[in-house]
Amino acid sequence: MTKKRNRTRPALSLQERLNKFTEDARAAAKNLPAGAERHALLQKVRDGEAAVDMERLLSSPNQQTPK
């Protein structure tokens, strides 16, 4: 017998999950001293913010086609 896939939907939208991730990472980085670990968390925050911007752009209803 094959195993069924878990087909539940996430409770939050992608944009909400990305925003929560960036807020949590920013808060964690604020509690760390300057160093490599803090730098890595801040880089993840920047990546998350870029992902939010891209998702917002791609999901906009008046998206233009590339020229």
Backbone as XML, in Angstrom:
<?xml version="1.0"?>
<chain id="A" units="angstrom">
  <residue number="1" name="MET">
    <atom name="N" x="0.839" y="-1.170" z="0.000"/>
    <atom name="CA" x="0.000" y="0.000" z="0.000"/>
    <atom name="C" x="0.892" y="1.245" z="0.000"/>
  </residue>
  <residue number="2" name="THR">
    <atom name="N" x="0.536" y="2.227" z="-0.804"/>
    <atom name="CA" x="1.331" y="3.449" z="-0.869"/>
    <atom name="C" x="0.866" y="4.444" z="0.180"/>
  </residue>
  <residue number="3" name="LYS">
    <atom name="N" x="1.792" y="5.253" z="0.597"/>
    <atom name="CA" x="1.498" y="6.250" z="1.614"/>
    <atom name="C" x="0.894" y="7.487" z="0.958"/>
  </residue>
  <residue number="4" name="LYS">
    <atom name="N" x="-0.161" y="8.045" z="1.560"/>
    <atom name="CA" x="-0.792" y="9.233" z="1.018"/>
    <atom name="C" x="0.003" y="10.473" z="1.384"/>
  </residue>
  <residue number="5" name="ARG">
    <atom name="N" x="0.013" y="11.425" z="0.467"/>
    <atom name="CA" x="0.695" y="12.689" z="0.720"/>
    <atom name="C" x="-0.115" y="13.555" z="1.662"/>
  </residue>
  <residue number="6" name="ASN">
    <atom name="N" x="0.604" y="14.332" z="2.452"/>
    <atom name="CA" x="-0.041" y="15.292" z="3.335"/>
    <atom name="C" x="-0.406" y="16.518" z="2.485"/>
  </residue>
  <residue number="7" name="ARG">
    <atom name="N" x="-1.670" y="16.743" z="2.265"/>
    <atom name="CA" x="-2.105" y="17.817" z="1.382"/>
    <atom name="C" x="-2.775" y="18.962" z="2.126"/>
  </residue>
  <residue number="8" name="THR">
    <atom name="N" x="-2.309" y="19.265" z="3.303"/>
    <atom name="CA" x="-2.883" y="20.378" z="4.050"/>
    <atom name="C" x="-2.268" y="21.680" z="3.560"/>
  </residue>
  <residue number="9" name="ARG">
    <atom name="N" x="-3.042" y="22.723" z="3.623"/>
    <atom name="CA" x="-2.560" y="24.033" z="3.214"/>
    <atom name="C" x="-1.990" y="24.762" z="4.426"/>
  </residue>
  <residue number="10" name="PRO">
    <atom name="N" x="-0.971" y="25.588" z="4.193"/>
    <atom name="CA" x="-0.427" y="26.378" z="5.306"/>
    <atom name="C" x="-1.487" y="27.332" z="5.851"/>
  </residue>
  <residue number="11" name="ALA">
    <atom name="N" x="-1.436" y="27.591" z="7.128"/>
    <atom name="CA" x="-2.418" y="28.468" z="7.764"/>
    <atom name="C" x="-2.246" y="29.913" z="7.310"/>
  </residue>
  <residue number="12" name="LEU">
    <atom name="N" x="-1.001" y="30.318" z="7.035"/>
    <atom name="CA" x="-0.722" y="31.688" z="6.625"/>
    <atom name="C" x="-0.315" y="31.729" z="5.162"/>
  </residue>
  <residue number="13" name="SER">
    <atom name="N" x="-0.506" y="32.886" z="4.535"/>
    <atom name="CA" x="-0.082" y="33.041" z="3.147"/>
    <atom name="C" x="1.443" y="33.095" z="3.077"/>
  </residue>
  <residue number="14" name="LEU">
    <atom name="N" x="1.981" y="32.968" z="1.882"/>
    <atom name="CA" x="3.428" y="33.004" z="1.697"/>
    <atom name="C" x="3.993" y="34.335" z="2.190"/>
  </residue>
  <residue number="15" name="GLN">
    <atom name="N" x="3.337" y="35.430" z="1.861"/>
    <atom name="CA" x="3.818" y="36.739" z="2.273"/>
    <atom name="C" x="3.817" y="36.873" z="3.797"/>
  </residue>
  <residue number="16" name="GLU">
    <atom name="N" x="2.787" y="36.368" z="4.446"/>
    <atom name="CA" x="2.729" y="36.426" z="5.909"/>
    <atom name="C" x="3.825" y="35.566" z="6.537"/>
  </residue>
  <residue number="17" name="ARG">
    <atom name="N" x="4.074" y="34.392" z="5.965"/>
    <atom name="CA" x="5.133" y="33.527" z="6.493"/>
    <atom name="C" x="6.505" y="34.158" z="6.306"/>
  </residue>
  <residue number="18" name="LEU">
    <atom name="N" x="6.737" y="34.798" z="5.154"/>
    <atom name="CA" x="8.017" y="35.458" z="4.921"/>
    <atom name="C" x="8.206" y="36.637" z="5.868"/>
  </residue>
  <residue number="19" name="ASN">
    <atom name="N" x="7.149" y="37.413" z="6.084"/>
    <atom name="CA" x="7.235" y="38.539" z="7.018"/>
    <atom name="C" x="7.534" y="38.058" z="8.433"/>
  </residue>
  <residue number="20" name="LYS">
    <atom name="N" x="6.892" y="36.980" z="8.858"/>
    <atom name="CA" x="7.131" y="36.437" z="10.195"/>
    <atom name="C" x="8.578" y="35.948" z="10.315"/>
  </residue>
  <residue number="21" name="PHE">
    <atom name="N" x="9.077" y="35.288" z="9.276"/>
    <atom name="CA" x="10.454" y="34.805" z="9.281"/>
    <atom name="C" x="11.434" y="35.963" z="9.428"/>
  </residue>
  <residue number="22" name="THR">
    <atom name="N" x="11.232" y="37.044" z="8.665"/>
    <atom name="CA" x="12.160" y="38.173" z="8.740"/>
    <atom name="C" x="12.083" y="38.863" z="10.095"/>
  </residue>
  <residue number="23" name="GLU">
    <atom name="N" x="10.886" y="38.989" z="10.651"/>
    <atom name="CA" x="10.752" y="39.602" z="11.980"/>
    <atom name="C" x="11.457" y="38.765" z="13.040"/>
  </residue>
  <residue number="24" name="ASP">
    <atom name="N" x="11.262" y="37.446" z="12.979"/>
    <atom name="CA" x="11.902" y="36.560" z="13.963"/>
    <atom name="C" x="13.428" y="36.589" z="13.830"/>
  </residue>
  <residue number="25" name="ALA">
    <atom name="N" x="13.930" y="36.578" z="12.596"/>
    <atom name="CA" x="15.378" y="36.598" z="12.378"/>
    <atom name="C" x="15.971" y="37.928" z="12.827"/>
  </residue>
  <residue number="26" name="ARG">
    <atom name="N" x="15.260" y="39.027" z="12.575"/>
    <atom name="CA" x="15.746" y="40.340" z="12.999"/>
    <atom name="C" x="15.806" y="40.431" z="14.529"/>
  </residue>
  <residue number="27" name="ALA">
    <atom name="N" x="14.785" y="39.894" z="15.186"/>
    <atom name="CA" x="14.764" y="39.912" z="16.648"/>
    <atom name="C" x="15.890" y="39.048" z="17.218"/>
  </residue>
  <residue number="28" name="ALA">
    <atom name="N" x="16.154" y="37.906" z="16.603"/>
    <atom name="CA" x="17.233" y="37.038" z="17.068"/>
    <atom name="C" x="18.589" y="37.698" z="16.850"/>
  </residue>
  <residue number="29" name="ALA">
    <atom name="N" x="18.757" y="38.393" z="15.718"/>
    <atom name="CA" x="20.029" y="39.056" z="15.433"/>
    <atom name="C" x="20.271" y="40.216" z="16.389"/>
  </residue>
  <residue number="30" name="LYS">
    <atom name="N" x="19.203" y="40.862" z="16.827"/>
    <atom name="CA" x="19.339" y="41.995" z="17.745"/>
    <atom name="C" x="19.938" y="41.555" z="19.077"/>
  </residue>
  <residue number="31" name="ASN">
    <atom name="N" x="19.690" y="40.300" z="19.472"/>
    <atom name="CA" x="20.179" y="39.789" z="20.754"/>
    <atom name="C" x="21.587" y="39.219" z="20.688"/>
  </residue>
  <residue number="32" name="LEU">
    <atom name="N" x="22.166" y="39.152" z="19.489"/>
    <atom name="CA" x="23.502" y="38.581" z="19.335"/>
    <atom name="C" x="24.560" y="39.675" z="19.288"/>
  </residue>
  <residue number="33" name="PRO">
    <atom name="N" x="25.760" y="39.376" z="19.759"/>
    <atom name="CA" x="26.858" y="40.346" z="19.601"/>
    <atom name="C" x="27.330" y="40.350" z="18.145"/>
  </residue>
  <residue number="34" name="ALA">
    <atom name="N" x="28.031" y="41.398" z="17.772"/>
    <atom name="CA" x="28.547" y="41.489" z="16.405"/>
    <atom name="C" x="29.447" y="40.288" z="16.124"/>
  </residue>
  <residue number="35" name="GLY">
    <atom name="N" x="29.265" y="39.716" z="14.957"/>
    <atom name="CA" x="30.067" y="38.552" z="14.590"/>
    <atom name="C" x="29.471" y="37.837" z="13.402"/>
  </residue>
  <residue number="36" name="ALA">
    <atom name="N" x="30.001" y="36.678" z="13.102"/>
    <atom name="CA" x="29.602" y="35.933" z="11.913"/>
    <atom name="C" x="28.154" y="35.442" z="11.999"/>
  </residue>
  <residue number="37" name="GLU">
    <atom name="N" x="27.747" y="34.996" z="13.177"/>
    <atom name="CA" x="26.387" y="34.468" z="13.319"/>
    <atom name="C" x="25.349" y="35.579" z="13.118"/>
  </residue>
  <residue number="38" name="ARG">
    <atom name="N" x="25.618" y="36.737" z="13.699"/>
    <atom name="CA" x="24.705" y="37.871" z="13.530"/>
    <atom name="C" x="24.673" y="38.317" z="12.069"/>
  </residue>
  <residue number="39" name="HIS">
    <atom name="N" x="25.840" y="38.355" z="11.437"/>
    <atom name="CA" x="25.918" y="38.738" z="10.028"/>
    <atom name="C" x="25.096" y="37.779" z="9.159"/>
  </residue>
  <residue number="40" name="ALA">
    <atom name="N" x="25.178" y="36.487" z="9.447"/>
    <atom name="CA" x="24.422" y="35.495" z="8.686"/>
    <atom name="C" x="22.915" y="35.689" z="8.879"/>
  </residue>
  <residue number="41" name="LEU">
    <atom name="N" x="22.481" y="35.979" z="10.101"/>
    <atom name="CA" x="21.054" y="36.224" z="10.346"/>
    <atom name="C" x="20.583" y="37.480" z="9.626"/>
  </residue>
  <residue number="42" name="LEU">
    <atom name="N" x="21.382" y="38.524" z="9.647"/>
    <atom name="CA" x="20.995" y="39.754" z="8.957"/>
    <atom name="C" x="20.946" y="39.546" z="7.443"/>
  </residue>
  <residue number="43" name="GLN">
    <atom name="N" x="21.808" y="38.682" z="6.922"/>
    <atom name="CA" x="21.761" y="38.356" z="5.495"/>
    <atom name="C" x="20.458" y="37.609" z="5.176"/>
  </residue>
  <residue number="44" name="LYS">
    <atom name="N" x="20.031" y="36.720" z="6.069"/>
    <atom name="CA" x="18.760" y="36.018" z="5.882"/>
    <atom name="C" x="17.595" y="36.997" z="5.927"/>
  </residue>
  <residue number="45" name="VAL">
    <atom name="N" x="17.694" y="38.018" z="6.775"/>
    <atom name="CA" x="16.648" y="39.043" z="6.833"/>
    <atom name="C" x="16.564" y="39.764" z="5.496"/>
  </residue>
  <residue number="46" name="ARG">
    <atom name="N" x="17.713" y="40.154" z="4.947"/>
    <atom name="CA" x="17.712" y="40.841" z="3.648"/>
    <atom name="C" x="17.160" y="39.936" z="2.558"/>
  </residue>
  <residue number="47" name="ASP">
    <atom name="N" x="17.526" y="38.666" z="2.571"/>
    <atom name="CA" x="17.001" y="37.723" z="1.587"/>
    <atom name="C" x="15.493" y="37.567" z="1.728"/>
  </residue>
  <residue number="48" name="GLY">
    <atom name="N" x="15.005" y="37.499" z="2.958"/>
    <atom name="CA" x="13.569" y="37.377" z="3.191"/>
    <atom name="C" x="12.811" y="38.601" z="2.714"/>
  </residue>
  <residue number="49" name="GLU">
    <atom name="N" x="13.374" y="39.787" z="2.954"/>
    <atom name="CA" x="12.733" y="41.012" z="2.488"/>
    <atom name="C" x="12.700" y="41.067" z="0.964"/>
  </residue>
  <residue number="50" name="ALA">
    <atom name="N" x="13.770" y="40.605" z="0.320"/>
    <atom name="CA" x="13.799" y="40.559" z="-1.141"/>
    <atom name="C" x="12.750" y="39.579" z="-1.656"/>
  </residue>
  <residue number="51" name="ALA">
    <atom name="N" x="12.586" y="38.453" z="-0.975"/>
    <atom name="CA" x="11.584" y="37.470" z="-1.379"/>
    <atom name="C" x="10.169" y="38.034" z="-1.235"/>
  </residue>
  <residue number="52" name="VAL">
    <atom name="N" x="9.933" y="38.808" z="-0.173"/>
    <atom name="CA" x="8.626" y="39.443" z="0.017"/>
    <atom name="C" x="8.351" y="40.406" z="-1.129"/>
  </residue>
  <residue number="53" name="ASP">
    <atom name="N" x="9.356" y="41.205" z="-1.486"/>
    <atom name="CA" x="9.186" y="42.158" z="-2.580"/>
    <atom name="C" x="8.922" y="41.454" z="-3.905"/>
  </residue>
  <residue number="54" name="MET">
    <atom name="N" x="9.659" y="40.375" z="-4.186"/>
    <atom name="CA" x="9.448" y="39.625" z="-5.429"/>
    <atom name="C" x="8.070" y="38.987" z="-5.467"/>
  </residue>
  <residue number="55" name="GLU">
    <atom name="N" x="7.646" y="38.410" z="-4.340"/>
    <atom name="CA" x="6.336" y="37.772" z="-4.290"/>
    <atom name="C" x="5.236" y="38.805" z="-4.492"/>
  </residue>
  <residue number="56" name="ARG">
    <atom name="N" x="5.392" y="39.972" z="-3.895"/>
    <atom name="CA" x="4.405" y="41.041" z="-4.049"/>
    <atom name="C" x="4.344" y="41.499" z="-5.506"/>
  </residue>
  <residue number="57" name="LEU">
    <atom name="N" x="5.506" y="41.633" z="-6.141"/>
    <atom name="CA" x="5.559" y="42.055" z="-7.534"/>
    <atom name="C" x="4.923" y="41.016" z="-8.447"/>
  </residue>
  <residue number="58" name="LEU">
    <atom name="N" x="5.244" y="39.743" z="-8.223"/>
    <atom name="CA" x="4.742" y="38.689" z="-9.097"/>
    <atom name="C" x="3.259" y="38.414" z="-8.915"/>
  </residue>
  <residue number="59" name="SER">
    <atom name="N" x="2.742" y="38.687" z="-7.733"/>
    <atom name="CA" x="1.327" y="38.405" z="-7.496"/>
    <atom name="C" x="0.435" y="39.630" z="-7.721"/>
  </residue>
  <residue number="60" name="SER">
    <atom name="N" x="1.012" y="40.747" z="-8.159"/>
    <atom name="CA" x="0.205" y="41.947" z="-8.377"/>
    <atom name="C" x="-0.711" y="41.738" z="-9.580"/>
  </residue>
  <residue number="61" name="PRO">
    <atom name="N" x="-1.935" y="42.242" z="-9.507"/>
    <atom name="CA" x="-2.893" y="42.011" z="-10.590"/>
    <atom name="C" x="-2.558" y="42.790" z="-11.867"/>
  </residue>
  <residue number="62" name="ASN">
    <atom name="N" x="-1.847" y="43.886" z="-11.776"/>
    <atom name="CA" x="-1.527" y="44.663" z="-12.974"/>
    <atom name="C" x="-0.077" y="44.476" z="-13.400"/>
  </residue>
  <residue number="63" name="GLN">
    <atom name="N" x="0.363" y="43.240" z="-13.382"/>
    <atom name="CA" x="1.721" y="42.903" z="-13.750"/>
    <atom name="C" x="1.895" y="43.101" z="-15.247"/>
  </residue>
  <residue number="64" name="GLN">
    <atom name="N" x="3.011" y="43.722" z="-15.654"/>
    <atom name="CA" x="3.289" y="43.954" z="-17.065"/>
    <atom name="C" x="4.136" y="42.818" z="-17.605"/>
  </residue>
  <residue number="65" name="THR">
    <atom name="N" x="3.952" y="42.540" z="-18.879"/>
    <atom name="CA" x="4.756" y="41.505" z="-19.516"/>
    <atom name="C" x="6.147" y="42.075" z="-19.816"/>
  </residue>
  <residue number="66" name="PRO">
    <atom name="N" x="7.196" y="41.254" z="-19.789"/>
    <atom name="CA" x="8.533" y="41.744" z="-20.091"/>
    <atom name="C" x="8.639" y="42.156" z="-21.564"/>
  </residue>
  <residue number="67" name="LYS">
    <atom name="N" x="9.477" y="43.150" z="-21.818"/>
    <atom name="CA" x="9.631" y="43.646" z="-23.197"/>
    <atom name="C" x="10.902" y="43.130" z="-23.819"/>
  </residue>
</chain>
